[in-house]
């Protein structure tokens, strides 16, 4: 076989790019714009859950999404930060370093590199079939457990009570209950309005309901602050995010760092691959497009490796963004690529206004 004929096997974008047309490009542009708008509030929220500065959630939604779309096998999967991956990282990495610190960020970036390297190796040795042995019940149970952990960890932001980070799930919930009298009622009302707005608008706006909830919640907090004063309301606002492209970063290439992060890297690798391939297959059942598990492993691995040099933490397939991408009419992976590209100018414009973004409202999402 001519070597040039083998290229599409290693460069999947050479296959789908041949089938692009004017109609498909227009559909992908619209889907990409929808995805970029959707990830704006999600990225900030996921970074907060992961214990990272808010801008890192948006950085993780840019480069990894582009690379995964170029080298993965799914035409509709969109990669980036996710709830479950953020929770796992926060729960495990938080015991090694203080969330939000420079050390924590460097370890998170190093973790992304390690996860990507493991994913790439597993794809190259053709271990894509491994995900077939992980039952759906395990994935559902893990996701449910992650949801409980999110509720516990973000509950303190929602009601305005600081909880010692050393407490486990049950002790954490008991502490919140015992200290409930010290909560900020107006902050809880703002969070409740945000949640209610998201639930009500979900039927008509789909994934964009998060944006509606964010706007309504932010306006509610602004109104409360004007009426009662920010101290009385008790809602902490985000700092302004930097108006920059994802800055270059360098993982910690040291034996100590690799040894320290190895157990977590293996856990996150298996989960991230399971999540990404499960989402790809779920959407393929609707689209009819075949999925290559090994190629998906390679795409996810490259996205995390390259992303780790552009200030990204661990990225994987996003269920919400992938579903919204398909429902918005995406025809090819160009939609996911454009989603990552379009997010750059959006962030540059929106970054100064994050000072108006309340943390409890974001956490409530």
N, C-alpha and C positions, 0 to 999 in steps of 0.2 A: 504494500500500500504506500502511496505517495505520502511523505512526511507531512505535507500541507493538509492532506485529507484527515490526518489524525488530530489536527489542532482543535477542532470543535469538541473533541473528547476531553481535552484539558482546559479549554477556554469556552465554557458553555454559552457565553454571550455571543459567540460567532454563529451559533445555531439560531437563537431566537431573533437576532438582529436582522436576519435575512427575511423574516416574515413581517417586518414592520411596514406599515402603510400610513398614509396621511390620516386616516380615520383612527388607527390604533394609537398614533402619536398624540392626537388630540385627546383621546380617551385617557391616555396615560398622564398627560399634563394635568387634566382635571383631577384624576385620582391622586397624583403626586401633591397637588396643592392642598387637597383635603387631608392627606396624611401629614403634611407639614403643619397644618393648623391644629390637627388633633394632638400631635406629639408635644406641642408647646406647653400646655398645662401638665400633661402626663410626665414629660421629662423632668420638670421641676419637682413634681410630687415624688417620682421614683428616686430622685437624688436625695430628697429629704428622708425617705424611707431607708435608703442605703447608708445614711450617715455621711453623705458627700455634700460639698457645696453645690447649690442649685444649678450652676452652669454646667457641671459635669454630666448631668442627666441629658442636657441638650447636646453636648459634645458627643456623648455615646449614641445619640440618635442620628448623627451625621455620617462620619466615615464608616463605621461598621455596617450601616444600612446599605451604603453604596457598594462596598466590597462583597458583602453577602449576596447582593442581587446579581453582581457580575459573575460570581463563581459558584453560586448555589444552583440547585436543579429546579426549585419551585419558581413559577412565574408570578406568584402572588405573595409569597412570604416576605414580611418586612421585619428586619432585625433592629434591635435597640435595647434599651433598658426595660426590664419587666418587673412586676411586683414581686413575684416569687424569688427571682434571682437577687433582687435588691435586699429582700428580707434575709435570705440565706447569708449573703455577704455581711450584712449588718450584725446578725446574730453570732457569726463566727469570728469575723475580723475585729468586731468590737471588743473581744476579749484580749486581743493582742495590742491594739493601739486605740487611742481615744478618737471616736468619730469626729470628722470635720477638721482634724489637725493635718499638718503637712505630712507627717509620718503615715497617717491612715491613708491619705490620698496616694502616696507613693506605693504603699503595699497593695492598694486596690488596683493600681495600674499594673503592678508586677503580677498580680493574680490574673488579670486579663490576659497577659502575655502567656502565662503558664497554661491557662485553660485553652487558649488558642493553639498552643503547641501540641497539647494532648489531643485536641480535636483533629488537627491536621494529620498527626501521625495515625490516629485511628481511621481516618478516611483513606489515607494512602495505603494502609495494609488491609483495606476493604473489610472493616468491621461494622459497616452500616447496618447489617442485619441484626446487630445486638439489640437494637431498640424493640425488635419484634418480641423479645422475651420479657419485656417490662409490661405487665398487664395494665389495662386502663384503670383498674381499681386502685393500683398503687399510685398512679398519677393523680387521680381524683383525691385520694386520701392525703397525699402530700400537699396538694393545692389547698385543701380544706385546713390542714394544719398551718400552712403559711398564712392563710386568711386570719386564723385565730391569733397568730403571732403579730400580724400587722395591727389587729385591733388592740392588742395589749400594748405594743410599743408606741403606737400613735395616739392611744387614748389619753396619754398625759398631755399631748399637744392640744387635743380636742377640748379637754376640760380645764387646761391651764395649771396642772399640778406636776411638779418635778418628781420623778421616781428614780431611785438609785439604780444604776445600770446593772448592778450585780444580781438583782432579783430575778428569779425564774418566773415562768408564765403564771402559775397559780399565785405565788407571793406578789407578783406584780399587780394582778387584778385585785387581790385583797387589799393591797396598799392604796390603790385608787379608790376603792369603796370606803375604806376607813378615813381617807383624807378628803372625801367628797365635799365636806362642808367648807373647804378652803378653795373650792373651784371658782371660776369666773363665769357667772350665769350668762352675761351678755356674749362672752366668747363662745359659750356652748350654743346659744341661740343662733349666732352667726354661722357656726359649723352646721347646725341642724338645718338652717335655711339653705345652705349650700348643698347638702345631701338631698334635701327634698326637691330642690330645683333640678338636680341631676336626674333624679328618678322620674320626675314628671315630664321633663323634656326628652327623655331617652326615646320615647315612642315616636316623636316627630323629627328629632335631630340626629338620632343614632349616636355615633361616636362623638359628634360635635356637641353633645349635651354637656360634656365636661367643660367646654369653653363657656357655655351659658351659665353653668353653675359657678364657675370661677368669677365671671363678671358680676353676677348677682351677689355672691358672697363678699366680694371685694367692696362693692357699693354699700352693702349692709354694714360692714366694718367701718367704712368711711363715715357713714351716717351716725353710727353709734359714737365714734370718736369725736365727731363734731358736737354731739348732744351732751355726752357725759365725760369726755376726756379719755385719752388713750390709756392712762394708768388705771382708771376705774374699769374700763372695758377689759383690759388684760390680754389683748391680742398682740403678739409680737410680729413685726413686719420683717420681710426679707431685706437684705442689703441689695443695693443696685448691682446687677451682674456686669462684668466687664464687656465692653463693646469690642470684642476681638474674635477672630477666627479661632478654632480649636488650637491652642498652643502646642508646640512640640513638647514631648515628654520622653523620659527614659526609664524603663523598668529597672529594678534593682537586680543586677546580675551578680549576686553573691550567693555563696553556698548557704549561709545562715538564712537568708530570705527564702530561698527555694525549700530548704528543710522545714522552715516554719510554716510555709504556706502549702506544702505538698498535700496533706490530707484534705484541706479545704478545696484545693485545685481539682483533685480527683472527684470529689463530691459534686462540685459545680459543673465539671465537665460532663458527667453522666446525666445530671439533671438538665443542663442547658441543651444537650443534644436530644434528649427525650422530648423536651418541650418543643424544640424547633421542628423535629421530624414529625411529631404528632400533629402539630398545627399544619404543616405542609400536606400531610396525608389527609387531614380533615377537609382542607379546602380542595384538594385534588378530587375528592369524592363528588364535589359539586361542579368542578371545572372540567373533569375528565382528563386532566394533564397528568401523565405518569411522573412519579418521583423516584429519583435515584438517591438512596440513603447515603452511599459513600460520597457522592458529589456534594450532598448537603453537609456532611461532616467537614469536607474540605472547605466549602464556602464559609461555614461558621468559624472554622479554625483560622482562616486567613483574615476574616473580619476582626477577630479579637486580637490577633498578632499585630496587624497593621494599626488597629484602633488604639492599642496600648502605646503607640508612639505619637498619638494625637489626643492625649488626655482623656481616653475612654476607659471606663471600667467594664466589667463583664457584660457582654451583649448576647442576646439570644432571640429566637423568634417571638414576636409579640402577637398574642392572640387578637387583641383589640385592633391594633393597627393593620394586621394582615386581613382580618375580616372586613374592616372598613375599606381597605384597599380593593378587595374583590367586589364588595357591594358598590363601590364608586365607579366600577366599570373598567378597572385596570386590565389591559390586554397582555402586557409583557412586563418583565422586571424593570423596564425603563421607569415605570411609575414609582417604584421603591427608590430608584436612583435619584429621580427628580425630587422626591420627598426629602431626601437628605440634602440635596443641593439647595432647594428652595428654603430650607430651614436656616441657612446661613444669613441671607439678607433679613429674614424675619427677626432673628436673634439680634442682629446689629441695630435694628430699629426699636425693638421692644425692650432690650436690656435695661435702659435707664429707668423704665417704668416699673420694674420689679419692686421698687421701694413701696409701691402701693399694694403689694401682694401679701396678704396675711398668711403666716405659717399655719395656724390651725385650720384655716379654710383649705389650704392646699393638702394638708394631711388628711382632712376629712374626705377628700376625693378618693 
